[in-house]
Amino acid sequence: MPLTRLLRQLLPLAFLLGLGWFLWTKVRPTLLENPLNPEPRITVTHNTVLEKVEDLGRLELVQYQFKDVVEYKKSTYRFLPDAKVALIVAGHAVGCLDLRKVRAQDVVLEGDSLVRVALPAPELCTWQVDHGKSRVYSVENGFFQDAELVDAGYKYAEANVRTAALQSGILAQTQQNAEKILRPMLETLTGRRVILTQQMQNPQRPARR
């Protein structure tokens, strides 16, 4: 009898211990999380506004790439040495045709087998320094204006990219590539032989005195 009574008393305690262990295994992962460093909650709000729509009609036909070593000097004070920056510059220029300038009268059909197309003059549409491929080689006597000196050097280099591209004949190469690329394309589209010419430029009137 005493043993039976003891078992009856221990049975509820064993049940409570088992229930407690079961609940502990369920809530343990949550309790072990660091409340001071919870997982971050990221909220992103978009408010995109369309600012401008621009018609694109420039056909890029050739790209020139340049490498240059630029030494830019600036004399600021009479009795101090010149500020100087040396840059190793990479840049590129792109020649294109602006097809938005093609007018209805520039396309002339002759019979059933020929079409003449007058194209606008080739243009230098972009020229810029590739800053990712350029670097500052040295800066001397900047007098706490190194950033301004480097920026001025890069602006000069960018202008030089344009000059070098024009002197290297990029416009003539753009015209040649137009013949190679556009003429076969237009012949395939029209089924006619295509002759490409240039638009007539309006002569400029002399300025009145």
Buried (B, 14 or more C-beta within 10 A) or exposed (E): EEEEEEEEEEEEEEEEEEEEEEEEEEEEEEEEEEEEEEEEEEEEEEEEEEEEEEEEEBBEBBBBEBEBEBEBBBEEEEEEEEBBBBBBBBBBBBBBBBEEBBEEEBEEEEEEEEBBBBBBEBBBBBBEBBEEEBEBEEBEBBEEBBEEBBEBBBEBBBEBBBEBBBEEBBBEBBBBBBEEEBBEEBEEEBEBEBBBEEBEEEEEEEEEE
